[in-house]
Amino acid sequence: AMAHEHGIVVVVDGAQAPGGIAVNVTDLGCDIYAASCHKWMLAPKGNGVVFVSSDVQSKINATFFDEGFRVYTGATGTRPA
């Protein structure tokens, strides 16, 4: 609540939670929640979920990767689309 009072977007890295415990982004009060799915959800590596609240969606600019669907690594980097 304090972060929101100061106009700060709250981002939660929830990598360990989905599939292990119940997650409710409304109860957490976060604006953005990101998690990998390969841990407790047993999905293939490279899968994940991102929740972005409607309150902050207009503030988000997507990054485009032009190297196909390969998992991004620091070695491949990105190039302008």
Buried (B, 14 or more C-beta within 10 A) or exposed (E): EEEEEEEEBBBBEBBEBBBEEEBEBEEBEBBBBBBBBBBBBEBEEEEBBEBBBEEBEEEEEEEEBEEEEEEEEEEEEEEEE
